Amino acid sequence: GDSVTQMEGPVTLSEEAFLTINCTYTATGYPSLFWYVQYPGEGLQLLLKATKADDKGSNKGFEATYRKETTSFHLEKGSVQVSDSAVYFCALSDRGGGFKTIFGAGTRLFVKA
Amino acid sequence: GAVVSQHPSRVICKSGTSVKIECRSLDFQATTMFWYRQFPKQSLMLMATSNEGSKATYEQGVEKDKFLINHASLTLSTLTVTSAHPEDSSFYICSALDRDEETQYFGPGTRLLVL
């Protein structure tokens, strides 16, 4: 079945450092890919998405590009802030699967001042 | 992005009682909503798919008589935890599917504590 694998955390960075969180997927169909962010004690917020190969999703300085050839959707940000500290989930959703979302395990990010 | 609300945000109940959690899509109609459970420091586990006007589809291992789901309108789905026990304590999150955008929007979650 479909699956999502993302790098284990926690990831600890200093403010203004470069962030990469790796995410790879396996899918039988042609899924849409998502990054969600969860702040402590809250639900998930959609951070960005991409629906087809080579699409780049971006929001709040975060970017991820849908790479079909490497089945990847790595999350990047050029300069992180303390307020970016949260758990980040990579996910896929496929129309053929009834839009069920498959989540990665989540990567916890700590940003130090 | 679209807004999905959940109520209550937090509930404490005694063992053996039932608890109802509401999930509403506030600015779009959702024929499909999903219910998830999240344990501390873990990812989301899909419990069931809620379809407006029809029975919910439960994932393997989820007791349908324990977790009753009703999706009576295009903007409201409810999850009722029946005869709750301490092991049902968890963070429950719903989402609503915007089919036009093929994107799920998540509620803020409901923290349930069963004493």
Boltz contact constraints between the chains, C-beta under 6 A:
constraints:
  - contact:
      token1: [A, 32]
      token2: [B, 102]
      max_distance: 6.0
  - contact:
      token1: [A, 42]
      token2: [B, 108]
      max_distance: 6.0
  - contact:
      token1: [A, 43]
      token2: [B, 93]
      max_distance: 6.0
  - contact:
      token1: [A, 43]
      token2: [B, 106]
      max_distance: 6.0
  - contact:
      token1: [A, 43]
      token2: [B, 107]
      max_distance: 6.0
  - contact:
      token1: [A, 43]
      token2: [B, 108]
      max_distance: 6.0
  - contact:
      token1: [A, 43]
      token2: [B, 109]
      max_distance: 6.0
  - contact:
      token1: [A, 44]
      token2: [B, 106]
      max_distance: 6.0
  - contact:
      token1: [A, 46]
      token2: [B, 1]
      max_distance: 6.0
  - contact:
      token1: [A, 99]
      token2: [B, 97]
      max_distance: 6.0
  - contact:
      token1: [A, 101]
      token2: [B, 104]
      max_distance: 6.0
  - contact:
      token1: [A, 103]
      token2: [B, 43]
      max_distance: 6.0
  - contact:
      token1: [A, 103]
      token2: [B, 44]
      max_distance: 6.0
  - contact:
      token1: [A, 105]
      token2: [B, 43]
      max_distance: 6.0
  - contact:
      token1: [A, 106]
      token2: [B, 43]
      max_distance: 6.0
